Amino acid sequence: MTTVNVYLAFDGNCREAFQFYQSVFGGEFSYFGTYGEMPKQEGMPPLPGSEKDKIMHIALPISKETMLMGYDTSEVFGNAVTYGDNISIMIATSTTDEADRLFKELSEGGKVTMPMEKTFWGAYYGTFTDKFGINWMVHVDLIQ
């Protein structure tokens, strides 16, 4: 089954925002990870102390089918928040074939920011901005 969810980017206040969202929607975070918990990546510069407590990924289930997800931008990864452009649509599929098809078709004429690849968090994942300026993330959970 393919699901579509909202993914929000923050400038260092993701934790505060998601504590607020949790107070409104209730529930428990299904994932809460910081940049400091990431394994060292080959070719990556050292993580400054100021970045370690920033949120790498957080997920709050809103319903059986819907999650609100977010992260803090990081100087290490070279991205910054531009408010109004800090929302992505996250597509989660159950197969890599479906992920590849959606990625290829939706990114046509757009700009790929991360090609589909296996990640350290156990996913097959990629990102792009489509030809209409909409940010997308495509994800397959490889750990089932």
C-alpha positions in Angstrom: 0.0 0.0 0.0 1.2 3.5 -0.8 0.7 6.3 1.7 1.3 10.0 1.4 2.3 12.1 4.4 3.5 15.7 5.2 7.2 16.2 6.1 8.1 19.6 7.7 11.5 21.3 7.9 12.5 23.5 10.8 15.3 25.8 11.7 16.3 24.3 15.0 12.9 24.3 16.7 11.5 20.9 15.4 11.5 19.4 18.9 9.4 22.3 20.3 7.0 22.2 17.3 6.5 18.5 17.6 5.9 18.7 21.3 3.2 21.2 20.5 1.7 19.0 17.8 1.7 16.1 20.2 -0.2 18.1 22.8 -2.8 18.8 20.1 -3.1 15.4 18.4 -2.0 13.2 21.3 -0.2 9.9 20.7 3.4 8.8 21.0 6.3 9.5 18.6 6.9 6.4 16.5 10.5 7.7 15.8 12.6 10.4 17.4 16.2 10.7 16.3 18.9 13.4 16.5 21.8 14.1 14.3 24.1 13.1 17.2 22.7 9.6 17.0 23.6 9.1 13.3 26.4 6.7 12.5 29.5 8.4 11.0 29.2 8.6 7.2 32.1 8.2 4.9 33.0 11.6 3.3 31.0 13.6 5.8 32.6 16.4 7.8 32.5 16.0 11.6 29.3 17.0 13.2 29.6 20.3 15.2 28.4 20.1 18.8 25.7 22.7 18.0 24.1 20.2 15.6 24.0 17.1 17.7 20.7 17.7 19.5 18.9 18.9 16.4 16.2 16.5 15.1 17.3 14.3 12.2 13.8 12.7 12.0 10.6 12.6 14.0 7.3 11.0 13.3 4.0 11.5 15.0 1.1 9.2 14.0 -2.1 11.2 13.5 -4.2 8.3 12.4 -3.7 4.7 11.1 -2.8 6.0 7.7 -1.3 9.4 8.4 1.9 10.6 10.0 3.2 14.1 10.6 7.0 14.0 10.2 9.7 16.6 10.5 13.4 17.4 10.9 15.7 20.4 11.7 17.9 21.6 8.9 21.6 21.2 9.4 24.6 23.3 8.4 26.5 20.1 7.8 24.1 19.0 5.0 24.0 22.5 3.5 20.2 23.0 3.6 18.4 25.9 5.2 14.8 26.6 5.9 12.9 28.9 3.5 9.5 29.3 5.2 6.8 28.5 2.7 9.1 26.1 1.0 9.7 23.9 4.1 7.1 21.2 3.4 7.7 18.0 1.4 5.3 15.3 0.4 6.5 11.9 1.6 5.4 8.8 -0.4 5.9 5.5 1.3 5.6 2.4 -0.9 5.9 -1.3 -0.1 8.3 -2.1 -3.0 11.5 -0.7 -4.5 10.0 -1.1 -8.0 7.0 1.1 -7.2 9.3 3.6 -5.5 11.5 3.8 -8.6 8.5 4.2 -10.9 7.0 7.0 -8.8 10.4 8.7 -8.4 11.2 8.6 -12.1 7.8 9.8 -13.3 7.3 12.5 -10.7 10.8 13.9 -10.9 10.7 14.1 -14.7 11.5 17.8 -15.7 12.4 18.6 -12.0 15.6 18.5 -9.9 16.8 15.4 -8.1 18.4 16.3 -4.8 19.1 12.7 -3.7 18.8 9.8 -6.0 17.1 6.6 -4.8 19.5 4.6 -2.7 19.8 2.4 0.4 20.3 4.4 3.6 21.8 3.7 7.0 18.4 3.8 8.6 17.2 0.7 6.6 15.3 2.4 3.9 15.4 2.8 0.1 15.0 6.6 -0.2 15.3 9.6 -2.5 14.3 13.3 -2.8 13.5 15.7 -5.6 11.7 18.9 -6.5 9.2 18.4 -9.3 8.8 20.7 -12.3 6.1 22.6 -10.4 8.4 23.4 -7.5 6.9 20.8 -5.1 9.3 18.9 -2.8 8.9 15.1 -2.7 10.5 12.3 -0.7 10.1 8.6 -1.7 10.7 5.9 0.9 10.5 2.1 1.1 11.1 0.5 4.5 13.6 -2.3 3.9 13.4 -3.5 7.5 10.1 -5.3 7.8 
